[in-house]
Amino acid sequence: MKIKPLGDRVLVKPLTSEEVTKSGIVLPDTAEKEKKEQGEVIAVGDGEKVKKLSLAIGDKVLFGKYAGDEVEIDEVEYKFLKDEDILGVVE
């Protein structure tokens, strides 16, 4: 299924990463304050603001944990983010 974000939106597939202590204990997401998440850009809208970000499919971006709208497509979780939700590009 192909999805094209409208306007100044970006479709991102969040990258999951568990935080593990040295002793092997997995820390739940609620253990700390809001952390920033990373995701891979799947599709980019054609709005003017998002064009200024110069994002390409496959870029890894940072965004807030609770930013955007979650959607499940073909049993895979994605997030639709606005241009202002994207904090930076991981190089």
Biopython code that builds the backbone (N, CA, C, O; Angstrom):
import numpy as np
from Bio.PDB.StructureBuilder import StructureBuilder

atoms = [
    (1, "MET", "N", (0.843, -1.174, 0.000)),
    (1, "MET", "CA", (0.000, 0.000, 0.000)),
    (1, "MET", "C", (0.892, 1.243, 0.000)),
    (1, "MET", "O", (1.840, 1.331, 0.780)),
    (2, "LYS", "N", (0.589, 2.189, -0.866)),
    (2, "LYS", "CA", (1.349, 3.432, -0.917)),
    (2, "LYS", "C", (0.538, 4.541, -0.263)),
    (2, "LYS", "O", (-0.666, 4.665, -0.490)),
    (3, "ILE", "N", (1.208, 5.337, 0.542)),
    (3, "ILE", "CA", (0.564, 6.476, 1.194)),
    (3, "ILE", "C", (1.400, 7.713, 0.918)),
    (3, "ILE", "O", (2.622, 7.690, 1.067)),
    (4, "LYS", "N", (0.749, 8.785, 0.520)),
    (4, "LYS", "CA", (1.414, 10.060, 0.261)),
    (4, "LYS", "C", (0.903, 11.064, 1.292)),
    (4, "LYS", "O", (-0.283, 11.393, 1.287)),
    (5, "PRO", "N", (1.778, 11.560, 2.180)),
    (5, "PRO", "CA", (1.353, 12.572, 3.144)),
    (5, "PRO", "C", (0.933, 13.861, 2.430)),
    (5, "PRO", "O", (1.522, 14.236, 1.416)),
    (6, "LEU", "N", (-0.058, 14.513, 2.951)),
    (6, "LEU", "CA", (-0.538, 15.755, 2.364)),
    (6, "LEU", "C", (0.111, 16.956, 3.029)),
    (6, "LEU", "O", (0.420, 16.931, 4.220)),
    (7, "GLY", "N", (0.314, 18.009, 2.243)),
    (7, "GLY", "CA", (0.820, 19.262, 2.771)),
    (7, "GLY", "C", (2.180, 19.143, 3.424)),
    (7, "GLY", "O", (3.105, 18.555, 2.863)),
    (8, "ASP", "N", (2.290, 19.707, 4.613)),
    (8, "ASP", "CA", (3.560, 19.767, 5.339)),
    (8, "ASP", "C", (3.698, 18.607, 6.328)),
    (8, "ASP", "O", (4.094, 18.816, 7.475)),
    (9, "ARG", "N", (3.380, 17.414, 5.901)),
    (9, "ARG", "CA", (3.482, 16.244, 6.763)),
    (9, "ARG", "C", (4.504, 15.259, 6.214)),
    (9, "ARG", "O", (4.802, 15.233, 5.019)),
    (10, "VAL", "N", (5.035, 14.441, 7.136)),
    (10, "VAL", "CA", (6.039, 13.434, 6.796)),
    (10, "VAL", "C", (5.594, 12.122, 7.422)),
    (10, "VAL", "O", (5.176, 12.101, 8.579)),
    (11, "LEU", "N", (5.678, 11.030, 6.676)),
    (11, "LEU", "CA", (5.376, 9.707, 7.200)),
    (11, "LEU", "C", (6.674, 9.068, 7.659)),
    (11, "LEU", "O", (7.620, 8.935, 6.882)),
    (12, "VAL", "N", (6.717, 8.668, 8.937)),
    (12, "VAL", "CA", (7.938, 8.147, 9.550)),
    (12, "VAL", "C", (7.649, 6.784, 10.166)),
    (12, "VAL", "O", (6.590, 6.571, 10.756)),
    (13, "LYS", "N", (8.598, 5.869, 10.024)),
    (13, "LYS", "CA", (8.514, 4.575, 10.708)),
    (13, "LYS", "C", (9.415, 4.659, 11.922)),
    (13, "LYS", "O", (10.637, 4.690, 11.774)),
    (14, "PRO", "N", (8.838, 4.698, 13.140)),
    (14, "PRO", "CA", (9.660, 4.820, 14.350)),
    (14, "PRO", "C", (10.614, 3.638, 14.510)),
    (14, "PRO", "O", (10.246, 2.488, 14.268)),
    (15, "LEU", "N", (11.830, 3.939, 14.916)),
    (15, "LEU", "CA", (12.822, 2.913, 15.205)),
    (15, "LEU", "C", (12.727, 2.598, 16.684)),
    (15, "LEU", "O", (12.872, 3.494, 17.516)),
    (16, "THR", "N", (12.491, 1.364, 17.020)),
    (16, "THR", "CA", (12.342, 0.985, 18.428)),
    (16, "THR", "C", (13.698, 0.632, 19.007)),
    (16, "THR", "O", (14.510, -0.053, 18.384)),
    (17, "SER", "N", (13.916, 1.114, 20.205)),
    (17, "SER", "CA", (15.157, 0.784, 20.902)),
    (17, "SER", "C", (14.848, 0.666, 22.387)),
    (17, "SER", "O", (14.321, 1.595, 23.000)),
    (18, "GLU", "N", (15.176, -0.468, 22.947)),
    (18, "GLU", "CA", (14.965, -0.674, 24.372)),
    (18, "GLU", "C", (16.212, -0.223, 25.119)),
    (18, "GLU", "O", (17.335, -0.396, 24.644)),
    (19, "GLU", "N", (16.000, 0.349, 26.278)),
    (19, "GLU", "CA", (17.120, 0.743, 27.114)),
    (19, "GLU", "C", (17.357, -0.366, 28.133)),
    (19, "GLU", "O", (16.459, -0.745, 28.884)),
    (20, "VAL", "N", (18.594, -0.880, 28.140)),
    (20, "VAL", "CA", (18.946, -1.998, 29.020)),
    (20, "VAL", "C", (20.081, -1.558, 29.935)),
    (20, "VAL", "O", (21.052, -0.947, 29.487)),
    (21, "THR", "N", (19.950, -1.876, 31.227)),
    (21, "THR", "CA", (21.011, -1.551, 32.179)),
    (21, "THR", "C", (22.164, -2.538, 32.013)),
    (21, "THR", "O", (22.043, -3.525, 31.287)),
    (22, "LYS", "N", (23.289, -2.267, 32.692)),
    (22, "LYS", "CA", (24.456, -3.141, 32.608)),
    (22, "LYS", "C", (24.150, -4.554, 33.101)),
    (22, "LYS", "O", (24.756, -5.522, 32.645)),
    (23, "SER", "N", (23.214, -4.663, 34.029)),
    (23, "SER", "CA", (22.873, -5.982, 34.565)),
    (23, "SER", "C", (21.836, -6.718, 33.719)),
    (23, "SER", "O", (21.462, -7.848, 34.035)),
    (24, "GLY", "N", (21.365, -6.070, 32.625)),
    (24, "GLY", "CA", (20.442, -6.731, 31.715)),
    (24, "GLY", "C", (18.978, -6.451, 31.962)),
    (24, "GLY", "O", (18.124, -7.114, 31.374)),
    (25, "ILE", "N", (18.660, -5.492, 32.810)),
    (25, "ILE", "CA", (17.266, -5.159, 33.092)),
    (25, "ILE", "C", (16.776, -4.189, 32.017)),
    (25, "ILE", "O", (17.415, -3.170, 31.752)),
    (26, "VAL", "N", (15.638, -4.513, 31.401)),
    (26, "VAL", "CA", (15.047, -3.652, 30.380)),
    (26, "VAL", "C", (14.203, -2.596, 31.078)),
    (26, "VAL", "O", (13.295, -2.925, 31.841)),
    (27, "LEU", "N", (14.502, -1.321, 30.817)),
    (27, "LEU", "CA", (13.759, -0.225, 31.419)),
    (27, "LEU", "C", (12.536, 0.102, 30.572)),
    (27, "LEU", "O", (12.652, 0.235, 29.354)),
    (28, "PRO", "N", (11.362, 0.235, 31.194)),
    (28, "PRO", "CA", (10.164, 0.594, 30.428)),
    (28, "PRO", "C", (10.217, 2.049, 29.984)),
    (28, "PRO", "O", (11.001, 2.841, 30.507)),
    (29, "ASP", "N", (9.369, 2.393, 29.007)),
    (29, "ASP", "CA", (9.321, 3.762, 28.489)),
    (29, "ASP", "C", (8.967, 4.777, 29.565)),
    (29, "ASP", "O", (9.388, 5.930, 29.476)),
    (30, "THR", "N", (8.214, 4.383, 30.566)),
    (30, "THR", "CA", (7.753, 5.313, 31.593)),
    (30, "THR", "C", (8.800, 5.593, 32.659)),
    (30, "THR", "O", (8.525, 6.334, 33.604)),
    (31, "ALA", "N", (9.984, 5.025, 32.534)),
    (31, "ALA", "CA", (11.013, 5.178, 33.559)),
    (31, "ALA", "C", (11.598, 6.583, 33.583)),
    (31, "ALA", "O", (12.128, 7.010, 34.609)),
    (32, "GLU", "N", (11.513, 7.298, 32.486)),
    (32, "GLU", "CA", (12.089, 8.639, 32.427)),
    (32, "GLU", "C", (11.068, 9.616, 31.860)),
    (32, "GLU", "O", (9.975, 9.239, 31.438)),
    (33, "LYS", "N", (11.471, 10.901, 31.866)),
    (33, "LYS", "CA", (10.634, 11.911, 31.245)),
    (33, "LYS", "C", (10.579, 11.656, 29.743)),
    (33, "LYS", "O", (11.146, 10.686, 29.241)),
    (34, "GLU", "N", (9.894, 12.533, 29.048)),
    (34, "GLU", "CA", (9.775, 12.377, 27.594)),
    (34, "GLU", "C", (11.143, 12.339, 26.935)),
    (34, "GLU", "O", (11.943, 13.264, 27.075)),
    (35, "LYS", "N", (11.393, 11.271, 26.224)),
    (35, "LYS", "CA", (12.642, 11.115, 25.503)),
    (35, "LYS", "C", (12.382, 11.382, 24.030)),
    (35, "LYS", "O", (11.241, 11.312, 23.574)),
    (36, "LYS", "N", (13.402, 11.676, 23.312)),
    (36, "LYS", "CA", (13.284, 11.879, 21.876)),
    (36, "LYS", "C", (13.397, 10.532, 21.184)),
    (36, "LYS", "O", (14.123, 9.647, 21.637)),
    (37, "GLU", "N", (12.681, 10.387, 20.096)),
    (37, "GLU", "CA", (12.698, 9.145, 19.339)),
    (37, "GLU", "C", (13.318, 9.379, 17.975)),
    (37, "GLU", "O", (13.417, 10.511, 17.501)),
    (38, "GLN", "N", (13.732, 8.288, 17.356)),
    (38, "GLN", "CA", (14.248, 8.344, 15.995)),
    (38, "GLN", "C", (13.310, 7.566, 15.099)),
    (38, "GLN", "O", (12.619, 6.647, 15.540)),
    (39, "GLY", "N", (13.296, 7.949, 13.832)),
    (39, "GLY", "CA", (12.488, 7.231, 12.864)),
    (39, "GLY", "C", (13.058, 7.404, 11.473)),
    (39, "GLY", "O", (13.864, 8.297, 11.211)),
    (40, "GLU", "N", (12.621, 6.531, 10.595)),
    (40, "GLU", "CA", (13.068, 6.573, 9.203)),
    (40, "GLU", "C", (11.966, 7.186, 8.354)),
    (40, "GLU", "O", (10.803, 6.796, 8.463)),
    (41, "VAL", "N", (12.329, 8.147, 7.505)),
    (41, "VAL", "CA", (11.369, 8.808, 6.634)),
    (41, "VAL", "C", (10.924, 7.824, 5.556)),
    (41, "VAL", "O", (11.752, 7.259, 4.842)),
    (42, "ILE", "N", (9.619, 7.625, 5.444)),
    (42, "ILE", "CA", (9.040, 6.719, 4.457)),
    (42, "ILE", "C", (8.479, 7.502, 3.272)),
    (42, "ILE", "O", (8.614, 7.074, 2.126)),
    (43, "ALA", "N", (7.847, 8.655, 3.545)),
    (43, "ALA", "CA", (7.275, 9.494, 2.494)),
    (43, "ALA", "C", (7.229, 10.924, 2.983)),
    (43, "ALA", "O", (7.132, 11.179, 4.184)),
    (44, "VAL", "N", (7.299, 11.867, 2.037)),
    (44, "VAL", "CA", (7.318, 13.297, 2.364)),
    (44, "VAL", "C", (6.219, 13.992, 1.570)),
    (44, "VAL", "O", (6.055, 13.742, 0.376)),
    (45, "GLY", "N", (5.463, 14.870, 2.240)),
    (45, "GLY", "CA", (4.431, 15.653, 1.566)),
    (45, "GLY", "C", (5.045, 16.701, 0.647)),
    (45, "GLY", "O", (6.267, 16.833, 0.571)),
    (46, "ASP", "N", (4.189, 17.445, -0.048)),
    (46, "ASP", "CA", (4.689, 18.428, -1.008)),
    (46, "ASP", "C", (4.434, 19.874, -0.574)),
    (46, "ASP", "O", (4.399, 20.776, -1.411)),
    (47, "GLY", "N", (4.254, 20.096, 0.734)),
    (47, "GLY", "CA", (4.045, 21.447, 1.247)),
    (47, "GLY", "C", (5.328, 22.276, 1.225)),
    (47, "GLY", "O", (6.431, 21.728, 1.188)),
    (48, "GLU", "N", (5.176, 23.585, 1.247)),
    (48, "GLU", "CA", (6.327, 24.499, 1.179)),
    (48, "GLU", "C", (7.250, 24.362, 2.395)),
    (48, "GLU", "O", (8.472, 24.361, 2.249)),
    (49, "LYS", "N", (6.665, 24.245, 3.599)),
    (49, "LYS", "CA", (7.488, 24.171, 4.808)),
    (49, "LYS", "C", (8.316, 22.900, 4.846)),
    (49, "LYS", "O", (9.483, 22.937, 5.237)),
    (50, "VAL", "N", (7.735, 21.773, 4.446)),
    (50, "VAL", "CA", (8.456, 20.510, 4.502)),
    (50, "VAL", "C", (9.524, 20.439, 3.408)),
    (50, "VAL", "O", (10.529, 19.747, 3.575)),
    (51, "LYS", "N", (9.322, 21.133, 2.310)),
    (51, "LYS", "CA", (10.343, 21.184, 1.253)),
    (51, "LYS", "C", (11.604, 21.873, 1.752)),
    (51, "LYS", "O", (12.712, 21.510, 1.357)),
    (52, "LYS", "N", (11.437, 22.868, 2.622)),
    (52, "LYS", "CA", (12.588, 23.597, 3.172)),
    (52, "LYS", "C", (13.461, 22.708, 4.055)),
    (52, "LYS", "O", (14.640, 23.006, 4.251)),
    (53, "LEU", "N", (12.898, 21.615, 4.593)),
    (53, "LEU", "CA", (13.669, 20.708, 5.437)),
    (53, "LEU", "C", (14.601, 19.815, 4.620)),
    (53, "LEU", "O", (15.524, 19.216, 5.171)),
    (54, "SER", "N", (14.368, 19.725, 3.325)),
    (54, "SER", "CA", (15.192, 18.904, 2.420)),
    (54, "SER", "C", (15.290, 17.455, 2.883)),
    (54, "SER", "O", (16.373, 16.871, 2.881)),
    (55, "LEU", "N", (14.175, 16.885, 3.275)),
    (55, "LEU", "CA", (14.153, 15.492, 3.713)),
    (55, "LEU", "C", (14.041, 14.572, 2.511)),
    (55, "LEU", "O", (13.382, 14.896, 1.523)),
    (56, "ALA", "N", (14.691, 13.426, 2.606)),
    (56, "ALA", "CA", (14.615, 12.416, 1.559)),
    (56, "ALA", "C", (14.170, 11.102, 2.181)),
    (56, "ALA", "O", (14.364, 10.871, 3.375)),
    (57, "ILE", "N", (13.585, 10.263, 1.382)),
    (57, "ILE", "CA", (13.162, 8.948, 1.854)),
    (57, "ILE", "C", (14.400, 8.187, 2.319)),
    (57, "ILE", "O", (15.406, 8.121, 1.613)),
    (58, "GLY", "N", (14.310, 7.617, 3.512)),
    (58, "GLY", "CA", (15.429, 6.882, 4.088)),
    (58, "GLY", "C", (16.203, 7.670, 5.127)),
    (58, "GLY", "O", (16.991, 7.089, 5.872)),
    (59, "ASP", "N", (15.994, 9.011, 5.198)),
    (59, "ASP", "CA", (16.661, 9.819, 6.227)),
    (59, "ASP", "C", (16.182, 9.384, 7.608)),
    (59, "ASP", "O", (15.041, 8.953, 7.771)),
    (60, "LYS", "N", (17.052, 9.499, 8.588)),
    (60, "LYS", "CA", (16.678, 9.227, 9.978)),
    (60, "LYS", "C", (16.498, 10.581, 10.668)),
    (60, "LYS", "O", (17.371, 11.446, 10.597)),
    (61, "VAL", "N", (15.358, 10.752, 11.334)),
    (61, "VAL", "CA", (15.027, 12.023, 11.964)),
    (61, "VAL", "C", (14.727, 11.827, 13.445)),
    (61, "VAL", "O", (14.379, 10.732, 13.887)),
    (62, "LEU", "N", (14.872, 12.919, 14.205)),
    (62, "LEU", "CA", (14.522, 12.948, 15.625)),
    (62, "LEU", "C", (13.195, 13.677, 15.796)),
    (62, "LEU", "O", (12.926, 14.668, 15.118)),
    (63, "PHE", "N", (12.371, 13.174, 16.711)),
    (63, "PHE", "CA", (11.101, 13.815, 17.014)),
    (63, "PHE", "C", (10.705, 13.465, 18.441)),
    (63, "PHE", "O", (11.230, 12.512, 19.017)),
    (64, "GLY", "N", (9.796, 14.218, 19.001)),
    (64, "GLY", "CA", (9.330, 13.971, 20.362)),
    (64, "GLY", "C", (8.534, 12.679, 20.454)),
    (64, "GLY", "O", (7.856, 12.288, 19.503)),
    (65, "LYS", "N", (8.619, 12.026, 21.593)),
    (65, "LYS", "CA", (7.963, 10.735, 21.805)),
    (65, "LYS", "C", (6.463, 10.809, 21.542)),
    (65, "LYS", "O", (5.894, 9.876, 20.977)),
    (66, "TYR", "N", (5.821, 11.887, 21.936)),
    (66, "TYR", "CA", (4.371, 12.006, 21.800)),
    (66, "TYR", "C", (3.961, 12.875, 20.613)),
    (66, "TYR", "O", (2.797, 13.260, 20.507)),
    (67, "ALA", "N", (4.893, 13.186, 19.726)),
    (67, "ALA", "CA", (4.602, 14.026, 18.557)),
    (67, "ALA", "C", (3.894, 13.203, 17.487)),
    (67, "ALA", "O", (4.072, 11.988, 17.403)),
    (68, "GLY", "N", (3.105, 13.866, 16.688)),
    (68, "GLY", "CA", (2.496, 13.240, 15.526)),
    (68, "GLY", "C", (1.306, 12.355, 15.838)),
    (68, "GLY", "O", (0.883, 12.208, 16.985)),
    (69, "ASP", "N", (0.782, 11.771, 14.768)),
    (69, "ASP", "CA", (-0.372, 10.885, 14.861)),
    (69, "ASP", "C", (0.036, 9.478, 14.432)),
    (69, "ASP", "O", (0.594, 9.283, 13.353)),
    (70, "GLU", "N", (-0.249, 8.506, 15.288)),
    (70, "GLU", "CA", (0.114, 7.122, 14.994)),
    (70, "GLU", "C", (-0.940, 6.483, 14.097)),
    (70, "GLU", "O", (-2.135, 6.750, 14.220)),
    (71, "VAL", "N", (-0.464, 5.634, 13.191)),
    (71, "VAL", "CA", (-1.346, 4.894, 12.307)),
    (71, "VAL", "C", (-0.719, 3.529, 12.043)),
    (71, "VAL", "O", (0.503, 3.408, 11.956)),
    (72, "GLU", "N", (-1.555, 2.507, 11.916)),
    (72, "GLU", "CA", (-1.053, 1.165, 11.636)),
    (72, "GLU", "C", (-1.480, 0.773, 10.222)),
    (72, "GLU", "O", (-2.666, 0.786, 9.890)),
    (73, "ILE", "N", (-0.495, 0.424, 9.398)),
    (73, "ILE", "CA", (-0.751, 0.032, 8.018)),
    (73, "ILE", "C", (-0.073, -1.314, 7.790)),
    (73, "ILE", "O", (1.131, -1.452, 8.006)),
    (74, "ASP", "N", (-0.834, -2.289, 7.361)),
    (74, "ASP", "CA", (-0.318, -3.638, 7.126)),
    (74, "ASP", "C", (0.458, -4.163, 8.335)),
    (74, "ASP", "O", (1.526, -4.757, 8.190)),
    (75, "GLU", "N", (-0.096, -3.935, 9.530)),
    (75, "GLU", "CA", (0.470, -4.393, 10.800)),
    (75, "GLU", "C", (1.823, -3.776, 11.132)),
    (75, "GLU", "O", (2.598, -4.349, 11.898)),
    (76, "VAL", "N", (2.111, -2.606, 10.557)),
    (76, "VAL", "CA", (3.341, -1.872, 10.850)),
    (76, "VAL", "C", (2.940, -0.496, 11.370)),
    (76, "VAL", "O", (2.077, 0.168, 10.797)),
    (77, "GLU", "N", (3.584, -0.073, 12.473)),
    (77, "GLU", "CA", (3.280, 1.230, 13.072)),
    (77, "GLU", "C", (4.037, 2.345, 12.348)),
    (77, "GLU", "O", (5.232, 2.222, 12.080)),
    (78, "TYR", "N", (3.335, 3.426, 12.038)),
    (78, "TYR", "CA", (3.922, 4.613, 11.427)),
    (78, "TYR", "C", (3.443, 5.831, 12.193)),
    (78, "TYR", "O", (2.499, 5.757, 12.979)),
    (79, "LYS", "N", (4.109, 6.957, 11.954)),
    (79, "LYS", "CA", (3.664, 8.231, 12.519)),
    (79, "LYS", "C", (3.628, 9.273, 11.419)),
    (79, "LYS", "O", (4.543, 9.362, 10.600)),
    (80, "PHE", "N", (2.552, 10.068, 11.407)),
    (80, "PHE", "CA", (2.484, 11.241, 10.551)),
    (80, "PHE", "C", (2.948, 12.421, 11.398)),
    (80, "PHE", "O", (2.336, 12.734, 12.419)),
    (81, "LEU", "N", (4.019, 13.071, 10.980)),
    (81, "LEU", "CA", (4.567, 14.217, 11.707)),
    (81, "LEU", "C", (4.404, 15.489, 10.899)),
    (81, "LEU", "O", (4.509, 15.474, 9.673)),
    (82, "LYS", "N", (4.146, 16.591, 11.590)),
    (82, "LYS", "CA", (4.160, 17.899, 10.947)),
    (82, "LYS", "C", (5.612, 18.346, 10.820)),
    (82, "LYS", "O", (6.493, 17.823, 11.503)),
    (83, "ASP", "N", (5.849, 19.296, 9.958)),
    (83, "ASP", "CA", (7.214, 19.795, 9.762)),
    (83, "ASP", "C", (7.814, 20.303, 11.066)),
    (83, "ASP", "O", (9.010, 20.129, 11.300)),
    (84, "GLU", "N", (7.003, 20.932, 11.923)),
    (84, "GLU", "CA", (7.530, 21.486, 13.172)),
    (84, "GLU", "C", (7.814, 20.422, 14.232)),
    (84, "GLU", "O", (8.489, 20.710, 15.220)),
    (85, "ASP", "N", (7.314, 19.198, 14.046)),
    (85, "ASP", "CA", (7.574, 18.111, 14.983)),
    (85, "ASP", "C", (8.963, 17.502, 14.796)),
    (85, "ASP", "O", (9.483, 16.849, 15.701)),
    (86, "ILE", "N", (9.557, 17.712, 13.634)),
    (86, "ILE", "CA", (10.865, 17.140, 13.338)),
    (86, "ILE", "C", (11.930, 18.050, 13.925)),
    (86, "ILE", "O", (12.024, 19.228, 13.581)),
    (87, "LEU", "N", (12.734, 17.477, 14.822)),
    (87, "LEU", "CA", (13.754, 18.254, 15.537)),
    (87, "LEU", "C", (15.091, 18.287, 14.824)),
    (87, "LEU", "O", (15.834, 19.261, 14.951)),
    (88, "GLY", "N", (15.409, 17.250, 14.081)),
    (88, "GLY", "CA", (16.691, 17.212, 13.391)),
    (88, "GLY", "C", (16.841, 15.938, 12.581)),
    (88, "GLY", "O", (16.033, 15.014, 12.674)),
    (89, "VAL", "N", (17.919, 15.917, 11.769)),
    (89, "VAL", "CA", (18.234, 14.767, 10.943)),
    (89, "VAL", "C", (19.483, 14.114, 11.507)),
    (89, "VAL", "O", (20.468, 14.800, 11.782)),
    (90, "VAL", "N", (19.458, 12.797, 11.683)),
    (90, "VAL", "CA", (20.611, 12.052, 12.195)),
    (90, "VAL", "C", (21.493, 11.684, 11.004)),
    (90, "VAL", "O", (21.032, 11.052, 10.053)),
    (91, "GLU", "N", (22.758, 12.083, 11.062)),
    (91, "GLU", "CA", (23.678, 11.782, 9.953)),
    (91, "GLU", "C", (24.694, 10.740, 10.351)),
    (91, "GLU", "O", (25.545, 10.366, 9.544)),
]
sb = StructureBuilder()
sb.init_structure("model")
sb.init_model(0)
sb.init_chain("A")
sb.init_seg("    ")
for serial, (resi, resn, name, xyz) in enumerate(atoms, 1):
    if name == "N":
        sb.init_residue(resn, " ", resi, " ")
    sb.init_atom(name, np.array(xyz, "f"), 0.0, 1.0, " ", f" {name:<3s}", serial, name[0])
structure = sb.get_structure()
